[in-house]
Amino acid sequence: MNNSTMNAISIHQTATLIRTIGTQRSVLVRGHMGTGKTSILKMLGEQLPNHKLCYFDTTTKDVGDVAVPKIAMIDEQGYATFVPNEEFGIHLGVPVVLMIDEFGKGSSGVKRALTRTLLEHEVGNHKLHPDSLVFATTNLAAEGVGDILEAHQINRVTIVEMAKPTAEDWLVWGVDNDIHHTVLSWVKEFPHCMQDFRDVENPEDNPYIFHPRSVRSGFVTPRSLEAASDIIKHRQALDDTTLRVALMGTIGDRAAMDMVAFIKMADDLPSIEAIKTDPMNAPVPNSAAAVCMIVTRTVQTIDREWVAQWMDYLCRLAPEAQGMFARLIPKSKKASIVMANKAYGEWSRNNTHLFGADK
């Protein structure tokens, strides 16, 4: 593991840091592409409902987009004041959470214009509400996608690296965010699709991820996996070739071919209705990957009416599959439904060893 990864913090830790010091010091969040840096704004909005969310996309701005002159006359003497862009939220007169997105990719003039905003929470002579939070985002310089910071800009902010989620982290998120169970199971089977490229010396050792030393038309990130999920949800309207080509253009050739195989496997899973009506005789697939799909599908779809039937079926699965269910369900939106069930309580007491870390 590289030193940068060892010193990175999770998205939740990053949001906590911003919420804690963001009224006084601006945090610049560095991170891998497609790993949810922008979603920090939404997270903070949920935690601070009285704040207005403001999004400033640095890549689309010129210097004149930061503030524009307003001319006023006093006697025969003219002077200019500057009116800040409404995207900063200064005109609202309320606390805001201001995210300056893709700061490192901005033009030189725009970045210099924003340094006062980052340091003093001001735009020209206009100051943000004192309870406002300010933070910025940028990609890792090692990705080579044009993020450049000068020394004086670096010295005005607190820079932290946001860690790329592990496969297990992303599975927990995906279960509660309607990611298709085929995609979740694929990530479980191929956890190295979340590997940090800085830990891969030879790009060919991991054909799934982005690597700055390899030209790939598509690759796996949390963002592209969510896109793949959206495509798969509409697969009934697509022929096999269209589905495959669409996935190749979303997550890359190798990942798409492997995921298509998972999709075909998913077609042979026992239906939810079969588990509900006859849990002791519903088919149990031989493939560990197929069983994984059943577990993730259930965590997403289970309701109060068939928890007991599912627990009967779960006991027929391999310990590894039961352990996966044990780790996912307490963190999911379905936790209260399942954990209130008597059958679940008895099973959990008899299988406490399954609630440890995934191996």
N, C-alpha and C positions, 0 to 999 in steps of 0.2 A: 504494500500500500504506500502511495507517495505521501510526502509530508503535507502537501496541500489538502489532501483528503482527510488526513488526521486532524487538521485544524479547521475543518468545515463544520457548520452547524445546520441542524434541520430547518425546514421551513417554519415549523412552529417556534423553534428557538429564535429564528430570525425575526418573526413577527413580534415576539415578546420583547426583543431588544429594541425594535423600532418603537413599540408602544411605551417602553420605559424611558428611553432617552430622546425620543424623536422631537419633543418640544424644544429641546436645547441644542441637540447635535443631530446632524443628518447622517443617516447610515446609507452607504453605497453597497448594494447587494450584488456581488459577483456570482455567476453560476452558469452551469451548462445550458445550452439552448434547449428549449422545450421542456423545462423541468418545473415550471410553475412560478417563476419570479413575479410575473404580473399578477398572479392570483393572490399575492400577499395583500394587495389593495382590498380585495373582496373580504379576505379574512379579517383585516383590521376594521372594515365597515361593520361586520357582524359583531365585533367586540366593542365597537364605539358607535352605537346607533345615533348619537347626537352630533356626530361629525359628518360633514359633507365630503363625499369622495371626489377628488379632482385628479384627472389623468392628463399628463403633459407628455406627448410623444416627441422626443428630441429629434428623431430622424426626419420628421416632416417639417421642421421649423427652420426659418432663417432668422437673422438678428431682429428684423422688423416684426417678427411674430412674438417676440418677448414683450415688447411695449411699443406703442406708437405715439407720436407727438400730437398734442392738442394745443392749438395756438389760442392765446388770450391776449387782450389789449388793455393796457393801463395808460391813460392819457395817449400820448403818441409813442410810447415805448412798448415794444412787443417782447414777449418772452414765451418760451415753450415749456409745457409740462408734459410728462409722459404717462399715458394710461396703460396699465398692464393688461396683458391678454386675460380674458375671462376664465381661461382654463386654470389659472392659478387660484381662483376662488376668492380673491381679496375683496371684490365688490360685494360678496355675500354678507360680510360682517359677522360670520360665525366660525367656529373651529372647523378646520378642514384636515383631511389626510391627503397630502399632495404627493403623488408619485411622479417623479421625473424618469420616464421610461427610456431605456436604451441610451443613457447619457454618454457612454463611451463612443457611440457611433455618430453623435452630433457633429455639425460643422465646428470648426475652431472658434468662430465668432459666437455661436450660440452657447457653446460650453463656457466660454469666458463670461458671457452675459449672465449665465446661471450660477456662477460661483458665489455671487453675493446671496442669491436665494438659498443656496445650500448652506452657507456659513451663517448668515444673519437672518434668514427667513424673511427677506425683503426683496421686492422688485422695484428698482428705482427708489423713490421716496415713500413707497407704500409697503406697509408691514402686515404680514399675516396675523390673524387673531392669535393671541399668545398661547392658546391651548392647541394650536395646530401642530400636526406632525408632518415632517418632510423626510422623504427618503428617495433614493434613486436606484436604478438597476442597470446592469451592464453584463455582457458575456465575458467569459474567461478570455484573457488575451491569447492563451495558448490555442484556442480554437481557430484563431486566424480569420475572424469574420469582421475585422475592422474596428475593434474597440481599442481606442488609444486615449490615455490620460497623461496630462502633463504633471510635473512634480507639484506645482502650486495648487492644482486641482485635487490631487491626492491628499495634500496636507489639510484641506478644508473639510474633509469628511472622515467618518469611521468606516473603513472598508472591511467587510466580512464576506467569506465565501459560503454560499448556501450549498449544502451537500446534495449530490444527486441521490434520489431515493433508491434504496435497495429494492429488490423484487418483492420482499415481504412487506416493506413499507407501502409500496404501490398497490399491492393486492388489497391491503386494508382500505386504502382510499378507493380503489376501484369497485370493491363490493358495495360501498355506500354511494357511489356516483354512477350507477347504472351502466357500468362497463360490461359488455357482453361476456357471458361466462366462458366462451371459447377463448377470448383474448386473455382473460384472467388465468385460465388453465395453461395457456401457452407460456405465459410469463413464469408461472410456477415451474413448468418443465424446463424452461431455458432462462434461468435467473441471470446468466451472464449478459443478457440483453440490456441490463442496467449497469454494466461495468463502466468504470471511468476510463476513458481512452488513454489517460496518462499512465495507467497500469498495464497497457498493452503495447509492448515494444514493437511487435510485428503486426501491422493492421490485419493481415490475413488470419491471425489467430482468433479474431472475433469479427465475423462478417456481418454482424447485426448492427453494430453501433456506428456513430459518426467517428471518423478518425481524420485529423487534418493531413495525414500523409497518404490518404487513399480517396480517390474520387468515386463517390457513390451517388447514384441517382436518388436514392432514398435510404433511410436508416431508422432505427428504433429510438424513439424518445418517449417519455410519458405523453407528450402532446400528440405524436403520430400514432401511438397506440390507441388513444381516445378516438382519433379519426378513423382508424381501422375498425374500431368497435361500431362506429356510426355506419360504416359501409356494410358490415356483416349483418347489422339489424335489418337491412333492406335486401338481403341476399335472395329472398323469394322472388324479387322483381328482376334479378340479374341472372344471366346465364353464367356458366362456370368460367368461361374465358374472360368475360367482362369483370367478374369478381376477382379473378386472379390478377388481371392487369391493373385494376384499381388498387389492389393491395400492394402490388409491386411498386406503384407510383406513390405509395404512402409510407410504407415501412421498409422498402428495399426488396430486391429480388429474393435473396436467401430467406429472409424472415417470412415473406409472402408465401413462398412455396411450402415452408414448414407449417404455416398457419392454415393453408388450404387443406393440408392433411388432417389437421385438428378439426376443421369444419366437417369434413367427411366422417370423422370419428364421432362427432357430436350427433350426427343424424341417427346413430345406432344406440343412443342412450335410452334407458327406460324412461317413459314419460312420467311427469309429476303425478298424473292421475293414477298410473300403475302403482306408484309408491303409496299414494293415499289409500287406495282401495285394497291392496294386498301386499303390504310391506314385507312379509315373510317369504313371498314367492316372486316378487318383482325381480327381474334379472339384475345380476351384479356383473359388470364388465370385467374381463380378464386384464385389460390394460390399466395400469396405474394412472395414466394420463386421463383416461375416460372417467375413472372414479373421481379424480380431482375435479373434473368438470361437473360431476353430479354434486359434489360438496359445494363448490362455488355457486352453482345455480340455486341450490337450496338456501344458502345463506342469504341470497338476494330475494328469494320469492316466498319463503316459508311464512305461514300465518298461523294464528292460534288454533285453527281447526284441525291441523294435521301435524302438530309437533310430536304427539305421542307416536303416530305412525312412522314419522321420520326417525325417531329414536330407535324404534324396532329395526328399521332398515339399516341405520348407521351401525348398529351392533354387528351386522353381517359384513361390514367392510374391514379392510386391513387396518391395523393400529395406526399406520402412517396417515391414512385418510381421516380416521377419528381424531387424531392429533391436530390435523389441519382445521377441522371443524371446531375443536376446542379452543384454538388460538384466534380464529376469525370471529366467531359469534359474539364474544364479549365486547368487541370493538365495533360491532355493526349496529345499524339502525334497528335491527330485529332483536337485539339483545334482550330487551324487557319482555318481549313476547315469549321467547324461548326459555329464558332463565326462570320464568315464573311457573313453568310446567313441572309437574311432579316427576314425570318420567326423565326429564333432563336433570333434575336435582339428584335423582337416584343414580343416574349414569355418571354424572360428574363426581359424586362421592366415591364411586367405585373405580374411577379412572383418573385420579388426581395427577398421576404421573404423565398424563397426556398434555397437561397444560404448561409444560416447560417450553423452552425456546426450540424453534424449528432447527432441525439438523440438516 
